[in-house]
Amino acid sequence: MQKPQCLVPVMATPNGTLVHPAYFLLVGIPGLGPNIHFWLAFPLCFMYALATLGNLAIVLIIRVERCLHEPMYLFLAMLSTIDLVLSSVTMPKMASLFLTGIQEIGFNICLAQMFLIHALSAMESAVLLAMAFDRFVAICHPLRHASVLTGPTVAKIGLAALTRGFVFFFPLPFLLKRLSYCQTHTVTHSFCLHQDIMKLSCTDTIVNVVYGLFIILSVMGVDSLFIGLSYILILKTVLELSSRGAALKAFNTCVSHLCAVLVFYVPLIGLSVVHRLGGPTSLLHVIMANIYLLLPPVVNPVVYGAKTKEIRSRILHMFSQGGR
């Protein structure tokens, strides 16, 4: 994809010590020409349509069907809402970049997109942890499930996930604004990430590095640790069941959630590792970042729609009614 030939304009802060670009330049997939990027826009648009329709359908079905107003489905509605917003924050801009070749994204718009991507990812991580806790209580302490995960408790967990994602990642745009950008202004992904923007600075980024590592470990790191612990306890309980059929049935309720956890955390951990190793951004960085952001919103509604009997039957009923 061709870069504009003109120089990127800059603006200085009133004290003259900081330099911010008026815009950053986004890059598609390294090594691919404009023609290939153009054709990649069409499957990307299809993925966005699939993510939007799938997640919207799950949210509406859970909202309409009162029998689905249970903790597992309420957490699923939260997950689908987050995926719906996350896909809308990333995919349309990527599709526009691939179709038109226009790389510019305003400095403040880039920071806003970066904040939303990271905050929504933290919220998704919290909801996945809440779903793991729901499965743990349902399998390990089934008699206490209704009293532990009441409606108000589920609402408080959702509010806590929203608040934590906002509070932890709200400082990131301001930490990036305190840096000067007097080198290249080309962001090496199709969207804005904290690590990527930080590398463009020509001033000391130690505060950004330390805070970024702190929130990754204290948010996603802690969540993944507790999710792993929940499944160790679930597996222990399942293996102690006398009936093999009962054990398979109990563990089968976790399959969809396990798929969602793997789709979210495996690319996230890989992306964090390759970024922490340093060096220039490679094709591996870009592919893993795209998988991390684009795959969960598309895969989650498909997996839950296929594996959850109540949602699957409702979707089939909707299609059968529409076909008449």
N, C-alpha and C positions, 0 to 999 in steps of 0.2 A: 504494500500500500504506500502510495507516494506521500511524502511529507510536504507541507507548504514551503515554498522557497523563501518567504519573507521571514524576518526575525520576529521572535515572540516579544510583544510589547511588555513592559514591566511598569510597576508603580511602586513608589517608595513611601514608607510610612512618614508621618510628620517629623519624627526626630532624625530621619535620614539614615537610620541604622539597618533597617530591614528592606529587602527587595522581594516583592511577590509578583509572579507572572500574572498577566491578565487572564490567561487560560493555559491549560495543559494540553498535550497532544496524546490521544489514546492510540494504541497500536492493536491490531487484530491478532492473528496468529503468525509468529515469526516464520519467515521462509515461504509464505504463501503469497502469491501475487493478487492484484485487484480482482481479476476474473474469478479466481477460486473463492475469494472472500465474498464476492457478489452472490455466488451460488450457495455459499454456506448460510446466507441470510434466510433462505427459504426453510431449511430444516429448523433453524433457530426460531423462526416465526411459528412453525408448527409446534415446536416444544413449548413456546409461550402460550399458544392457544390451548394445548393439552393441559399445561399446568394451571391455567386460569379456569378452564371448564371443570377439570377434575377437582381442584380444591374448593371451588365455589359450590359444586354439587354436594360435596361432603358437608360443608358448612350449612347449606340450606336444608339438607336432609336431616341433619342432627337437630337443627333449629325447629323444624316442622314436626318431626316424630317425637312425641313426648316419651315414648318408651325408650328412646335413646338418650334421655337426660340422666345418664349415669356417668360416674367419674371418667371411665375409660373413653367414652365418646365425647365428653366435654373437653378433655385434654386433646383428643384428636381434632376437634373443631378449632381449638387454639393453635395447634400445629399447622392446620390447613390455612388458617388466617395469616399466620406469619409467612408461610410459603407463598401465599398469594401476593402479599406486599413485597416480599423479597424478589420474586420473579419480575414484578412490575418495576422495581427499582433498577434492575440490571438488564433484562432481556431487550426491552424496546430500544435502549440506547445502543446496545451491541448490534442489533439488527440494522439500525440507522447507520452505524459506522460501516458495517459490511456492505450495505446497499449503496450508499452515497459516497463513501470514502472520506467524508468530512470528519476529521480527527479532533477538532477543537472541543473542549469542554471548559466552561468558565471555572476559575479558581474556586470561588465559593460554592458553585454547584458541585464541583468535584469533592470538596470537603463534606458537603451535605450527603452526597451519595456514599462516601466512605463511612460516615457516621452511621447511616441507616444500615449498610451492609453488616458492619460489625455489631451494632446493637441488636439487630434482628437475629443474627447468628447466635448471640448470647441468649436471647429469649427462646430460640428454638432449642438450644442446649438445655435450658432450665425446664422446658416442657417435656423433653425427652427424659429428663431425670424424674419429673413428676409422674410420667407414665410408667417408668420402671418401679417407682415406689408403689403405684397403684397395683401393678402385677405382683409385687412382693407381698403386699397385704392380702390380696385376693387369694394367693396360692398358699402362703405360709400361715396366715391368720384369717381364714375365710369368715369366721364368725364375728370378727371385729371390723370387717371391711365397711359395712354400712355405717357404723358408729364413728369410725376414724375419718373416712373420706365423705363427709357430708357436703351438701350444696355450698354452704358458706365457706367451708374449708377449701373446696375446689376454687371458689372465686378468689379467696385470699392468696392461694398459690399462684393463680394467674396474674393477680395484681403484683405479687412479689417478683415474678419473672419479668414483667414489664418494667417495674421500677429498677430492678438490678441492671437490666440491659441498658436502660437510659443513663443511670447514675455512673456506672463504671466507664462507659464509652463517651459520655458527654465531654470530658476534657480533651479528647483526641484532636478535634478541629482546632482548638485554641493552642495546643502544644505544637501543631504544625504551622500555625500562623506566627508563632514566635521565631520561626526559622527563616533564613534568607535562601532564595533560590536563584543563584547567579550562574548556574551551569546549564545543562540540558533540561528542557521542560517536557521531555517525552516520557509518559507513563507507559511502562512496558506490558500492560494488560489492556483489556477492552473495558475496564472499569477501574474505579479508584480504590486502592487499598492503602492502609496506613503504612505498611512496610515499604511499599513501592514509592509513595510520595516522599517518605522520609529519606530515602536514598538519593533523591534529587537535590537535597539541601547541601549547601557549601559551608554550613556552620555546624557547631557541635550538636550532635543528636543523642547524647548519652541519656538525657531525661526521657526522650521518646522511646529509646531502646529499653530502658529499665521499666518504665511504666507499661509499655506494650507487653513485655515478658511477664510482668506482675499480673496483668488482667487476664492474659491467656492461661496462666497457671492457676489463678484464684477463681476463675470462672469456668472455662472449658475443662481445665485440668481436674478441678475438684468434682465437677459434674460427672466426668467420665470415670473417675475413681469410685464414686458412689453408685453409678450405674453398674460397674463391674462387680462391686460388692453385693448389690441387690441380686444379680444373676447367679453369683456363687451360692447365696442363701436359697434362691429359688431352685437351683439345680440340686442342692443338698436335700431340700424338702421333697422334690419330685422323685429322686432316687430312693427315698425312704418309703414311698407309697407301695403298698403290697400288690396292687393290681397294675399290670403293665399298661392296660388300656386307659386307666385313670391317669397314669403318669404321662402318657402321650397326649391325652386330652388336655391336661393342665399345661403342659409345655407348649402345646399348639397355640394357646392363647397369647403366647409371647413372640411367635414367629414374626408377625408384622412389625412389632416394635423393634425386634432385633435387627431386621432389615433396615429400618429407618435409622437406627443407631449406627450401623456399619456404614451406610451411605453417607451419613453426616460426618462421623468422626474419623474414618480412615483417610479421606482426602484432606481433612483439616489438620490432622497430625502430620501427614506427609508434607503438606504445604508449609506448616510451621517449621518443620525440620530443615527443608531445603532453603527456606529464607534465612534461618539462623546460621546455616553453614557459610553464608556470605557468597561473594563472587557475583559475576554478572548474571542477570536474569536470563534463564535459558528457556528452551521450548518446554522442558519438563515443568518449570515453574508455572508457565502459562496454562498448560493442559490441566495440571492439578488444580489451579485456581478456578478454571472453568468448570471442572467436574464438581468441585466443592460448592460452587454457587448455583450451577444450572441443574445438576442432577436431582437433589432432594425434592424441589418443588414438582418435578415431573414424575419421579418414581413413587413418592409417598402416597399420592391418591390412587395410583394404579395398584400398589401392593395392598393398601387397606381396603380398596374396593374389591379386590379379588379374594382376600383372605377373611374379610369380615362379612359373615352371612347376612346380617341385618341390612348393612349398607348395600351389599351386592344385590339382594332381592329387591330393595327399594329402587335401585338404578335400573334393574331389568324391568320392573313394573312401570317406571317412567317411560322407558323406550317402547314398551308394548302399548301403553296408552297413546303415545305419540304416533305410533304406526297405524292406528285405527282411523 
